[in-house]
Each structure stands twice: as structure tokens, then as C-alpha cells.
Amino acid sequence: QVQLVESGGGLVQPGGSLSVSCAASGFIFSDYSMAWYRQAGGQEREWVATITNAGKTNYADSVRGRFTISRDNAKNTVDLQMNNPKLKDTAVYYCNRPRTMNSPDVWGQGIQVTVSS
């Protein structure tokens, strides 16, 4: 079945760096755009970044210039590199395969990232 599994979260200091990864299975990964979202405690889930199947990227203003989304179609993975994280980046990060005309949204289980000194 279609599955997204995140890994690599944890604790990072402000100004440090951390990467989270998402392993996809059950579909033709190279056919789909992929995205990362996040949800901080008590807040709504918010979009962070998207990468199209052609590799074009787009970012939320809050992370542009600090975060980098990338994909490896040979490994069926999509990564989010977080540089210079800030306290406000603390959240559960979710991997997402956006809905298309023929398929619904698919979500990973989420992974905690905590930015703290």
C-alpha cells in the first residue's frame, strides 16, 4: 500500500542543522510532487515546502533561505535540510504526497523536531 515514513528528527540547537527524511513506497515516486508540512503544539498544520516531480521547489516565507527540500527518485526519498533553525521551527514535521485529480492526500505519521538550547 501507499506509505510514507519519516525519520531523522530530534533535538537541535538554534543555529545548528538537522535533516529529516521521508521514505516512500507503494507508488511510482517519480510521478508525484512531494511536500513537507509541520504542526506546532496548539496550532494548525502549515505547509513548509514542495518539490515537483521535475525538481522545482517552493518554500514558505518562514523557511525560505534556511530550509532545503530535495528528492532522490532512485531511492524514493524526499529530504528536508534545516539550517539555522529557530525556536519557532519546533513542530511535528509531516511528509506529504499532495492530492491529484486521481488520488487523495497521503501523509506520513510525523516526526518531532525540537529546536532548543
Secondary structure by P-SEA (a helix, b strand, c coil): cccccccccccccccbbbbbbbbbccccccccccccccccccccccccccccccbbbbbcccccccbbbbbcccccbbbbbbcccccccccbbbbbbccccccccccccbbbbbbcc
